[in-house]
């Protein structure tokens, strides 16, 4: 396989990789089938991740995090991809929701809620998408009305990851007029919170071990101090900065899983015997996999340039994150489909990791902003 080494890698990150690899191999991968059956992970494994310092690594120490960099989070996500796991909600629960809290909350708010996210004691959900809304965040219809020292929130959300296990939820609601300037974000302490109601657990094509729910907000009351940032009308910019980061993460995981699919397929092709030779012995096998390797390498180099920008403190603009997300997720799906074909009938069996990679990949082209919508963002930049 390729000896390419990302320019941001160093000895500290290699040590973290060793810890993360051991965690995913021993604490996560063996339980995957059981978690699929129950539709969610065990809370104990999330706390174990917290004990090992794997959660919220990129959150600054002043907010209760580990003071690492985006590269530390990347290493953990790559190791999760290596075991073909989508059960552990690392991306939404560690690299997503906590980051949104830090970017949108006041320092006091962040210090209040972040520590238990870092330790793994709490899960966090993000409630933005609405039925019929999809990628159109500016048209959120959920309302938040000021009533004395509280806000009263009414509306509905869908595709809420970790909805049934969340202790905290960031809710996007309309406090002003139409359009993006009328949106605000609120932190909801979910446990024993009247007005926060779970709807259906949604049955997905893939990612069966992560619970995804509808949520109904009915006269849900939160204290005024739970308005993130303390100012109304600031949610859209905060959500967009969160989405830019989410899209970069989706691009990264797309390439990491595509690379893993190629590794699995090369190993299989070199062992599988048919018609008197190995599958690898056929020229067509090598040609097809060479194409996959090339596309994955291009994606890896592109992602590494964006990771380096983040590490250097440079902004990754919306167009770049949109380009990365749509291109890498498209290539992920194509590459995994090509690889699965080499496994023949076994590739269609869920006991094989390549099958899990296949069904779990499809949503990458949808969430974080559908790829078609992202091309509109890219076009506006030129």
N, C-alpha and C positions, 0 to 999 in steps of 0.2 A: 504493500500500500504506500501511498504518498508519505514522504518524510517532511512535508510542509509543517512548519511550526509558526503559529500566530505570533506576530511581532510584540504583542502585549504580554506574552507568557513569561514567567520568571520562576525562581525557586520557591517562593512563598506560595504562588498559585499552584505549583506542582504538588506541594504538601497538602494544600486544600483539596486538590483533585483526588489524592489518595484517600483522604478522609471521606469525601463525598462518594467515591466509588465503593468503598467498603460499606457505607450506610445503605446505598441503593441495592447493592448485591445481597446484603444480609437482612436488612430491615424492611425493604420495600418489595423487591422482585418476588420473593417466596410467597407473599400474601396476595398477589395480584388477582388471582382467580376468585379468592374468597371475597375480596373487596368488590369485584364485579358483581358477584351474587348479591351482596348486601347494598350495593349502590353507593357506597362511600367508604372512606378509609377509617381506620381506628384512630381516635384522638390521641392515643398513646404514642403512635409513631410520629405524629406532628410535634408532640412535646419532646420526643427523642431528638428530632431534628433541631429543636430549639436548644436542647442541652448540649448538642455538638457544635453549636454556633453556626448552623447552616442557614438560619432564617434571618431575613432583614440585614444581610451582611453589608449592603451598601448604604444603610441608614447611618448618618453621623452619630458618634458617641454622645454628643450633647442632647440628642433626642432619644437616647436609650438603645441605639443600634450598635453595630460592631465596628463602624468607622472604616469599612472596606470600600472598595471601588466597584464599579459596574462589572469589571473583569472578574471579581470574586463571584458575583451572581452568575455570570456566563459559565464559569467552570462547573458550578452545581447543575445548571440546566443541561450542559453537555453530558454530564454523567447520568442524568436522568434519561436522556435520549439513548444513551448507550445500552440501557437495560430495557429499552422499548416500553418505558412506563409513562402512562398519562394519569395514573391514579392519584399520586401525591399532588395536591394543588399548589405546587411551588410557585408557578408563575402568577396566578391571581392572588394567592395568599401571602406571598413573601416579596415578590418583585413588582406586584401591581397595586393592590389595595394600600399597603403601608406607604408606598411611594406617593400615592394620591393624597393620603393623609398628610404627609410631610410637606408636600408642595402647596396644599390648599389650607391647612390648618395654621393657627397661630402657634408660636413656640410652646405656649402653655397647653394648648389642646394636644399638640403632638406628644409632649412629655406625659400627659395624662393617659393617653391610650396606647402609645407605642410599646412600652415595656412588656406587656403581656402578649403582644404580637411577636416580639422578638423571642420571648421565652417559649412560645408555642402553646401557651395556656389558652389563648384566644384565636379564633378564626375571624376573618373579616370578609364581608361580601360587599360588592359594589352594585348598586341598583340604579342604573341609568337607562338601559334599553326598555322600551315600552311596546306593547302589542301594536302592530301597525306602524311603528316608528322606525325600526331597523337602524340604519346608519345615520338617520336624520336627527342628530342630537339637539339641534337648535329648536326643534318643534316638540320638546317634551311638554306633556299636558298635565302631569302631576302637579298639584298646587300646594303651596305652603303659605298659610295665612297667619299673620301676627295676631296673637290674642293675649294681651298683657305681657307676662314674662315667658310666654310659650309661643311656639309655632304649631299650628294644626295642619297636618299633612294628609292629603287625600289623593289617591290615584292607584295605578297598577304598574307593575314592572314584570318583565319576563326575561328568560335566559339568565337567571341569577345563579351564579356559580357559588356553591357552598351555602345555598339558601337555608337548608335545614340544620346546618351545623354552626352557622354564624353566631358569634357573640356580639359582634359589632357590624353595622352596615352603613356605608356611605350612600346617602339618598340624594339624587338630583331632583329638584322640584322648582316650580315657577313661583317666584315671589313678586315679579313685576309683569310688564306687558309682554306682548308677543316677541318672538325672536330671541337671539342668543343673549342679549343684554338683560333679559328678565329671569335668568336662571341662577339658582343658589344651590349650595351643597350643605347637607346636614349629617351629623353623626348620630346614629340611632343605636342605643344600647338595647339590643334585641331581646335578651332574656327577660321574661316576665313583662314584656312591653305590650300593653293593650293597644290594639290598632295595627300591629304588624302581624299579618296573617299569611301563612304559607298556602299557596294554591297547589296545583298538580305538580308532582315530580315528573319532569319531562323526559320522555323516552327518546334517546338520541341514536343516531346512526352509529356513532363511535363514542369513545371516552366514557364508557359505561360505569367506571368506578368513581367518577366525579358527579356528585349530586347537583342537578340543575333544576330550578323551580320557578314557578310563577309566584309573585308576591303581591298581596293586596294591602294597601295602606288606607285604613278607615279611621278618620278622626284621630290619627296618631299624633300624640303630643310630645314635643321635645322642648327642653329648656332653651331659652334664647342663646345661652352660652354654647349650645351645640351647633350653631351656625358656623360652619368652617370658615376661618379667616375673619369672622366677626363682621363682615360686610356683605350685604346683599348684592346680587348681580354679577358675581365674579366666577360663577361655576363654569361657564363655557370655556374660557381661556384655560382654567385649571384642568378641565376634562380633556381639552385638546392636547395639552402638554403631556397628560397621562397617556392619551392615545398614541402620540408620537413615539413615546417610549415603548408602549405595548406593541406597536407595529414593528419596531426594531427587534423586540424579544421574539415575536412570531417569526420574523425572518431568520433569526438565529436558530430557533428550534427547528425550523423547516430544513435548514441546511444540515444541522446536526443529525436529525433523523434520516435524512437522505443519505448522508455519509454512512450511518449505521446500516441502512438497508443494503448499500453497496458492499460493505464488509461481510454481512451475512450471506449475500448472494455469491460473492467470490469464493468464500469458504465452502459453500454448498456445491458450487459448480466444479470445484477442484476434487470433490469427493464423489459426486454423483456419477455412476457409470451407466452408460446407455449406448447401444449399438457398438460395443467393443472399445469404447474410449470414454474418458470423462467428459462431462458437459463442457468443461473449460477447454477441452481439446477442439471443439468446433469453432471455426473462425467467426461465425455469426455471434456466438456468445461473447467473444472478446471484443468484437466491434461494438455491440450494443452496450456492454459495460464500460468500454472506453468512452463512449458518448456520455454515459451517466457520470463517470468520474470527472470528465471535463466540465460539465455543467455544475457539478457540486463544487469543484475547485474554484470556478469563477464566482459562484455565490459566496464561498468562504472568504475569498480575498475582498470582495465587495463589503461583506459584513465586517471584516476586520478593519477596513478603513473607517467605517462608522464607529466601531468600538473605540478606535484610537482617538477619534474626534471627541467622544464622550470623556475619555480618560484625560485628554488635554484641556478639558474645560470648554471646548468649542460646542456651540449649539448644533444639533442635528435637526435641520429644518424639516417641515412637514412633507415637502416634496421628496426628499431623500428617504425618509422613513416609509413613505408610501411606495416609492420605487422598490425599496428593499422587500417590503412585505408582499407586494403582489408578485414580483418576479420570483422570489425565493419559494413562496408557497406554491406557485404554479409548477416550478421545477421539482419541488418535493413530491407533489402528487404524480407527476409524470415519471420521475425516477423510480419511485416505489412501485408504481404500476408495472414498469418495465422489469423491475427486479422480481416482483411476485410471479410474473409469467414463467420465469426460469424454474420455479419450484413446482410447476405443474399443479396437479390436484392437491398436493400438500400445501401449496401457497394459499389455498382456500380454506384451510383448517386453522381454527383460532388457536390451536396449541402451538402453532409456529409463530414466532415473533413478527415475521414479515407480514402475516395477516393482520395482526394488531396494528402495525405501523400503517397499513393500508386504510383500514376503517377510521383510524384516529386522525389521519392526515386531511380528510376531506374538509373538515370545518375550518382549517387554516385559511382557506380562500374566502371565508365568510366573516368570521368574527374579527374584531379590531377594525372594522370597516370593510365592507365587501370590496373585492378587488376592482370591480367596475366603478364604484364610487371613488376609489383611491386614484384612478386614472384621471378623474376630473380635477383632483387636487394637484396632480402633477402638471396637467395642462395649464392650470391657472398660474403656475410659477414661470411660464415662458411667454 
